[in-house]
Amino acid sequence: MNKKAIPFSMNKAFTLLELIVVIIIIGVLATLGVTQYGRMVEKARGAEAKAILGDIRYLAYAYRLANGTVLGFAAVNANIGTGVDQIPSACAGTHYFSYGVSPSDPSVTITATRCTAGGKTPQGLAPAGTLVLTSNVTTGVDTWSGSGY
């Protein structure tokens, strides 16, 4: 039995077709991963906005306890403004949302609007939107509305 020896490289090599299939599979998986990553980043930014809206709601409740009404509650009472340590009232480099308040006794409406300028375009095909929290400071009932988050 005389067998001819096959060279090692011929016996263990991948074909060009196998390599192309692997590259295509890796490309599809990478595309899906990048899209999902962008969506998760936007979800996290929306969660941060919801937390800030909750903080502003807390300040509105404190204002009502101190004054008996929310009618005088304004952006300055919620620390909303253009200062370095303030919640931004306009799109700023440090936040992805701008915030505003609108009191109407016994409720206060707090709005977070997604910034779209200055390199803050929503990622992961998420549309720019708003989050709106309307809180009745007498009954404690909160109503969330808005679009995109």
C-alpha positions in Angstrom: 0.0 0.0 0.0 1.7 2.9 -1.3 -0.1 6.2 -0.5 1.0 9.5 -1.8 1.4 12.1 0.8 -0.8 15.2 0.3 0.8 18.4 1.4 -0.4 19.9 4.7 -1.7 23.2 3.2 -3.9 21.4 0.7 -5.4 19.1 3.3 -6.3 21.7 5.9 -7.1 24.9 3.9 -10.4 26.9 3.7 -11.9 27.4 0.3 -12.6 30.9 -0.9 -16.3 30.2 -0.7 -16.1 29.3 3.0 -14.2 32.5 3.7 -16.7 34.7 1.9 -19.6 33.0 3.8 -17.9 33.7 7.1 -17.2 37.3 6.2 -20.8 37.9 5.2 -22.1 36.3 8.5 -19.8 38.5 10.5 -20.9 41.6 8.6 -24.6 40.8 9.2 -24.0 40.3 12.9 -22.0 43.5 13.2 -24.7 45.5 11.5 -27.3 44.1 13.9 -25.1 44.8 16.9 -24.5 48.5 15.9 -28.2 49.1 15.3 -29.1 47.6 18.7 -26.3 49.5 20.4 -27.7 52.8 19.1 -31.2 51.9 20.3 -29.9 51.1 23.8 -28.0 54.4 23.9 -31.2 56.3 23.1 -33.1 54.3 25.7 -30.5 55.2 28.3 -30.8 58.9 27.4 -34.5 58.7 27.7 -34.1 57.1 31.1 -31.9 60.0 32.2 -34.6 62.4 31.0 -37.3 60.6 33.0 -35.1 60.8 36.1 -34.6 64.5 35.7 -38.4 65.0 35.1 -38.9 63.1 38.4 -36.5 65.4 40.2 -38.3 68.5 38.8 -41.7 66.9 39.9 -40.2 66.5 43.4 -39.3 70.2 43.4 -42.8 71.1 42.3 -44.3 69.1 45.3 -41.9 70.9 47.6 -42.9 74.3 46.2 -46.6 73.5 46.7 -45.9 72.5 50.3 -44.1 75.7 50.9 -46.6 78.0 49.0 -49.9 76.2 49.0 -50.1 76.3 45.2 -47.9 75.5 42.1 -49.0 78.6 40.2 -45.7 80.4 41.0 -43.5 77.4 40.2 -41.2 78.4 37.4 -38.0 77.2 35.8 -35.9 79.1 38.3 -37.5 77.1 41.1 -36.7 73.8 39.3 -33.0 74.9 38.7 -33.7 75.0 35.0 -31.6 77.6 33.1 -28.4 78.1 31.1 -25.9 78.0 34.0 -23.2 75.4 34.3 -24.8 73.5 37.2 -28.4 73.9 36.0 -30.8 71.6 34.1 -30.7 73.0 30.6 -33.5 75.1 29.3 -32.0 75.0 25.8 -29.9 72.4 24.1 -26.5 72.3 25.7 -23.3 70.3 25.2 -23.8 68.4 28.5 -27.4 67.1 28.0 -29.4 65.5 25.2 -32.7 67.1 26.3 -33.9 70.6 27.1 -36.4 71.0 29.9 -39.3 73.3 30.7 -42.2 73.6 33.2 -45.7 74.9 33.0 -47.8 75.1 36.2 -51.6 75.1 36.2 -53.0 74.5 39.7 -53.3 71.8 40.9 -51.0 70.3 38.2 -47.6 71.0 36.8 -46.5 69.9 33.3 -42.8 69.2 32.8 -41.5 68.7 29.3 -38.2 67.2 28.1 -37.5 67.8 24.4 -34.8 65.8 22.6 -32.0 68.0 21.1 -31.2 67.3 17.5 -28.5 69.9 16.7 -24.9 70.1 17.6 -24.0 66.5 17.1 -26.9 65.2 19.2 -28.9 63.5 16.5 -30.8 60.5 17.9 -29.0 57.2 17.3 -30.4 53.8 16.3 -33.2 55.1 14.1 -35.0 56.6 17.1 -37.0 59.7 16.2 -36.4 63.0 18.0 -39.3 63.3 20.5 -40.5 64.7 23.7 -41.3 63.3 27.2 -44.1 65.0 29.1 -44.9 64.4 32.7 -48.1 66.0 34.0 -48.3 65.6 37.8 -51.3 66.5 39.9 -49.7 67.8 43.1 -53.0 67.4 45.1 -53.8 63.8 44.3 -50.3 62.6 43.4 -51.4 61.2 40.0 -48.8 61.3 37.3 -49.5 61.1 33.6 -46.7 60.4 31.1 -47.1 61.2 27.5 -44.9 62.2 24.5 -43.4 60.6 21.5 -40.2 58.7 20.7 -39.4 57.5 24.2 
